[in-house]
Amino acid sequence: MNMQRILDDIAAEMAAEIDRGKVADYIPQLAHVNPNQFGIAVATPDGQVYAAGDADTLFSIQSISKVFTLTIALGKLGDALWTHVGREPSGDPFNSIMILESESGRPRNPFINAGAIAVVDAIMMGHEPKEILAEILRFVHFIADDDSIRFDHKVAASEMAHKDRNAALAHFMKAFGRLEHDVDKVLGTYFHQCSIAMTCQQLAHAGLFLVSNGMNEHTGVRVINAERARRINSLMMMCGHYDGSGEFAYLVGLPGKSGVGGGILTIAPGKGAIAVWSPGLDHVGNSKLGLKALQRLVEKTGWSVFST
């Protein structure tokens, strides 16, 4: 197949779309992002990267970063991580507190906000936030093979200044004895993690280790073992899009993780890692054009895990 032509066609289709969703204005720094942008990139195991649209524009990856901190946490704690957070879909919005109360402060999965906060607390292990943030950034540099990737400190500060909902989640978990570290230190680490700025091309490259059973085949470097890669992909399939995860599986049929910055990282096992970005979100907080673009990509390539 001609992947470049496929991406060019998709980018042209998305450029013609009128209903582009709504940017995440509850984070003021994200409210300023131009919604008339769309980028898509595909990285394949042989090291090729195909891109179209605004694929070289930096954006805040937000909750996509939860895939990377989950990988770090599993490397540090192994299956002991699951005493801190569950592995089931939530069926509720990403910042909901309702399930926490009925489940004694243990988050349902690592991809909702409460679960990601619990993961950050678990990997801190008594270290200061700056040490953990340096570790997270080193890992992202490693998997993306790009040392230029940075935190967007303005986005992190904007989130910290409007932290009330996430602080409520963290304090609620703390009250149940689920968090070990100071809430503000955990939240500061979490907000900086979410503020990482990447392009679609960088993000697609960073996802390659999940395409090939934990190994970046192009560099020959094993990031994690095959079993762990499979399990992370399964969590992305079930929980990667909050209460829109079922719809994403139905329409796209691939593991993926979205972020309220408008990005989506999607894994086609054995085929490639796909990153799309369009800042406008749908009613559950996922990129509206990103979902459409991925649906078109799967239709054109047959990459759905449910295809034969």
Summary of the structure (lengths in Angstrom):
residues: 308
radius of gyration: 17.8
end to end distance: 17.0
largest distance: 54.6
contacts: 1132
relative contact order: 0.19
helix: 50%
strand: 13%
